[in-house]
Amino acid sequence: MFASAGIRAALKSEQNIRFHFTAAVIVGVAGLLTGLSAIEWMIVILVIGGMLAFEMFNSSIERIVDLASPDLHPLAKQAKDMAAGAVLVFAIASAIIGLLIFLPKWF
């Protein structure tokens, strides 16, 4: 119950999570149209789940930092920047994985 409330709150309040969720739907449709193998589906699902989870962790870290340090503080900024950086690293890795799976099937 709490977990589903967290997912709903994230989808309602976080634009980046809505973007990643929309991208996940598009990738899912592309996977169906492309005819991915079971292994490829497992990888795609893990990457999508990881991306959504990373984005939710990032959002929760931002809220915790804002609560703990309402004033601007260099360490608070670093914590938020590092969390956002982790999301970016995973997003880049996800894009590369997607290209490795989809491009050979399309070309």
PATORTOR-959855 format. One record per residue: y, x, z of N, C-alpha, C in turn; residue in one letter; residue number from 1. Coordinates in pm, whole numbers, plus 32768, in hexadecimal, padded with zeros to 4 digits. Example, Ala and Ser with C-alpha at 12.3 -4.5 7.8 and 13.67 -1.06 7.14 Angstrom:
# residues 2
  n_v  n_u  n_w ca_v ca_u ca_w  c_v  c_u  c_w res   n
 7DC7 8527 830C 7E3E 84CE 830C 7EB6 8528 830C   a   1
 7F1F 8505 82C4 7F96 8557 82CA 8003 850A 8313   s   2
***
This chain:
# residues 107
  n_v  n_u  n_w ca_v ca_u ca_w  c_v  c_u  c_w res   n
 7F8A 8053 8000 8000 8000 8000 807D 8058 8000   m   1
 8082 80BE 8055 80F7 8116 8059 8103 8166 7FD9   f   2
 8090 8191 7FA5 8093 81E1 7F2A 80C7 818E 7EB5   a   3
 809A 8113 7EA8 80CB 80C1 7E39 815F 80A1 7E4A   s   4
 818C 8093 7EC7 821B 807F 7EE0 8269 80FB 7EB5   a   5
 8232 8171 7ECC 8273 81ED 7EA2 827C 81F7 7E0B   g   6
 8213 81D0 7DC6 8215 81D4 7D33 827D 8170 7CFF   i   7
 827F 80F8 7D37 82E2 8095 7D0C 8370 80C6 7D26   r   8
 8387 8102 7D9C 840C 8136 7DBD 8435 81A3 7D5B   a   9
 83D7 81FA 7D39 83F5 8267 7CDC 8418 822F 7C52   a  10
 83C9 81D0 7C22 83E4 8196 7B9E 8467 814A 7B9D   l  11
 8489 810E 7C0D 8504 80BF 7C15 8581 8117 7C1E   k  12
 8577 8185 7C65 85F0 81D1 7C85 8600 8255 7C3A   s  13
 8598 8284 7BF9 859D 8309 7BBD 8591 8303 7B25   e  14
 85FD 8325 7AE0 85FF 8322 7A4D 8599 8383 7A13   q  15
 858B 83FA 7A4D 852F 845D 7A17 849F 842D 7A1E   n  16
 847B 83E7 7A88 83F2 83B3 7A93 83DB 8347 7A2A   i  17
 843F 82F2 7A15 8431 828C 79AC 8422 82CF 7923   r  18
 846B 833C 790B 845C 8386 788D 83CE 83BC 787F   f  19
 839B 83FC 78E9 8315 8436 78E3 82AB 83C8 78D5   h  20
 82C0 8357 7917 8262 82E8 790B 8261 82B3 787B   f  21
 82D6 82A5 783F 82E0 8279 77B4 829B 82DD 7757   t  22
 82B3 835E 776F 8272 83C5 7720 81DA 83BE 7730   a  23
 81AB 839F 77A9 811B 8393 77C1 80E0 8320 7770   a  24
 8127 82B2 7768 80F7 8240 7718 80F0 8267 7684   v  25
 8157 82AC 7653 8159 82D7 75C7 80E5 8337 75AB   i  26
 80CE 8395 7607 805F 83F4 75F6 7FDA 83A9 75F9   v  27
 7FCE 8347 7650 7F53 82F8 7656 7F38 82AF 75D3   g  28
 7F9F 8272 759A 7F8F 822E 7519 7F6C 8293 74AC   v  29
 7FB0 8304 74AD 7F92 836D 744A 7F02 839D 745A   a  30
 7ED5 83A9 74D6 7E4A 83D2 74ED 7DE6 836D 74B8   g  31
 7E03 82ED 74CA 7DAB 8286 7494 7DA8 828A 73FC   l  32
 7E1D 8299 73BF 7E25 829D 732D 7DE8 831D 72F3   l  33
 7DEC 8388 7340 7DBA 8409 7311 7D24 8416 7323   t  34
 7CED 83CE 7384 7C5E 83D8 739D 7C38 8453 73EC   g  35
 7C75 8463 745F 7C57 84D7 74B4 7BC9 84D0 74E9   l  36
 7B8E 8545 74FF 7B0A 854D 753C 7B16 8531 75D2   s  37
 7AA6 8520 7613 7AA7 8507 76A5 7AE8 857A 76F1   a  38
 7AC9 85F4 76CA 7B04 8669 770D 7B9B 866B 76F7   i  39
 7BC6 864F 767C 7C55 864D 765F 7C9B 85E0 76B0   e  40
 7C5D 856B 76BD 7C96 8501 770F 7CA3 852D 77A1   w  41
 7C3C 8571 77D3 7C42 85A1 785E 7CB8 85FF 7871   m  42
 7CCC 8658 7813 7D3B 86B7 781D 7DC0 866E 7815   i  43
 7DCD 8612 77B5 7E4A 85C7 77A5 7E67 8575 7823   v  44
 7E03 8533 785B 7E17 84E3 78D4 7E3F 853B 794A   i  45
 7E00 85AF 7957 7E26 860C 79C3 7EB6 863C 79B2   l  46
 7EDC 865A 7938 7F65 868A 791F 7FCA 861B 793B   v  47
 7FAD 85A2 790C 8007 8531 7926 8012 8517 79BC   i  48
 7FA1 8511 7A00 7FA2 84FB 7A91 7FEC 8569 7ADA   g  49
 7FD6 85E5 7AB1 801D 8654 7AF0 80B3 864D 7ADB   g  50
 80DB 8627 7A62 816B 861F 7A45 81AD 85B3 7A9A   m  51
 816E 853E 7AA1 81A7 84D2 7AF2 81AA 84F8 7B86   l  52
 813E 8539 7BB4 813A 8563 7C40 81A5 85CC 7C5E   a  53
 81B3 862E 7C05 821B 8695 7C19 82A5 8657 7C1E   f  54
 82BE 85F9 7BC6 8342 85B8 7BC3 8359 8569 7C44   e  55
 82F1 8527 7C76 8300 84DD 7CF4 8315 853C 7D6A   m  56
 82CE 85AC 7D6C 82E4 8611 7DD4 8373 8646 7DCD   f  57
 83A3 8661 7D56 842B 8691 7D45 848F 862C 7D7E   n  58
 847C 85AE 7D5C 84D7 8546 7D8E 84D1 853B 7E26   s  59
 8459 8546 7E5E 844E 853C 7EF0 848D 85B6 7F34   s  60
 847E 862B 7EF8 84BE 86A3 7F30 8556 8693 7F2C   i  61
 8589 8660 7EBE 861A 864B 7EB5 864B 85ED 7F23   e  62
 8601 8583 7F3C 862A 8523 7FA5 8621 8561 8030   r  63
 85B7 85AD 8048 85A8 85EE 80CA 8619 8651 80E2   i  64
 8639 86A0 807B 86A5 8702 8087 872A 86BB 809F   v  65
 8743 864F 8056 87BF 8603 806A 87C8 85CB 80F7   d  66
 8756 859E 812C 8754 8568 81B3 876A 85D6 821B   l  67
 8728 8647 8209 8730 86B4 826A 87B4 8700 8261   a  68
 87EE 8705 81EA 8867 8753 81D5 88C9 8702 8180   s  69
 890D 869F 81BE 8969 864C 8170 89E0 869B 8137   p  70
 8A05 8707 817A 8A70 875D 8147 8A36 87C0 80E3   d  71
 8A8B 87F1 808A 8A5E 8855 802A 8A39 88D5 8075   l  72
 89C5 890A 8054 8996 8985 8093 8949 89D3 8029   h  73
 895D 8A57 8023 8918 8AA6 7FBC 8880 8A9A 7FC1   p  74
 8845 8A94 8039 87B3 8A88 8043 8784 89FF 8014   l  75
 87D2 8997 802F 87AF 8911 8000 87B0 890F 7F66   a  76
 8815 894C 7F2C 881D 8953 7E99 87A6 89A1 7E61   k  77
 8783 8A11 7EA0 8711 8A5F 7E70 8690 8A0F 7E78   q  78
 867C 89C5 7EE5 8603 8975 7EF3 85FA 890D 7E84   a  79
 8668 88CA 7E6A 866A 8864 7E01 8658 88A3 7D77   k  80
 8697 8913 7D5F 868A 8959 7CDF 85FC 8989 7CC8   d  81
 85BC 89BD 7D31 8532 89EE 7D23 84D3 897B 7D06   m  82
 84E6 890A 7D48 8491 8896 7D2E 84A3 8866 7C9D   a  83
 851F 8863 7C70 8538 883C 7BE5 84FD 88A3 7B85   a  84
 8504 8921 7BA9 84C8 898B 7B57 8432 897C 7B4B   g  85
 83F1 8954 7BB8 8360 893E 7BB4 833E 88CF 7B52   a  86
 838E 8866 7B50 837A 87F9 7AF1 8389 882D 7A62   v  87
 83EF 887D 7A4B 8406 88B3 79C5 8392 890C 7998   l  88
 835F 8960 79F0 82EE 89B6 79CE 8275 8961 79A5   v  89
 8259 88F9 79F4 81E6 88A4 79D4 8200 8855 7954   f  90
 827B 882A 793D 829B 87E0 78C2 8285 8838 7847   a  91
 82AF 88B5 784F 829C 8911 77DE 8207 8929 77C7   i  92
 81BD 8941 7833 812C 8954 7826 80EB 88D7 77EC   a  93
 8118 8862 7817 80E0 87E4 77E4 80FA 87D4 7750   s  94
 8172 87F6 7725 8194 87EC 7697 813D 884A 7644   a  95
 8128 88C2 7675 80D3 8922 762E 8044 88EF 7625   i  96
 8011 88BB 7694 7F89 8882 7695 7F80 880F 7631   i  97
 7FE6 87B8 7631 7FE6 8749 75D3 7FE5 8779 7543   g  98
 8034 87DE 7525 8035 8816 749D 7FAD 8851 7478   l  99
 7F6F 8896 74D5 7EEC 88D2 74BA 7E81 8869 74A1   l 100
 7E8F 87F6 74E1 7E2C 878B 74CE 7E49 873A 7450   i 101
 7EC6 8714 743B 7EE7 86B7 73D0 7EFC 86F9 7348   f 102
 7F41 8769 7342 7F62 87A4 72BF 7EE8 87C0 7266   l 103
 7E7C 87FB 729B 7E09 8813 7243 7DCD 8792 720B   p 104
 7DDA 8725 7252 7DA3 86A7 7221 7DFE 8666 71B9   k 105
 7E7D 8685 71C0 7EDD 8648 7163 7EEE 8699 70E3   w 106
 7ED5 871C 70E9 7EEF 8770 7073 7E73 87BC 704B   f 107
***
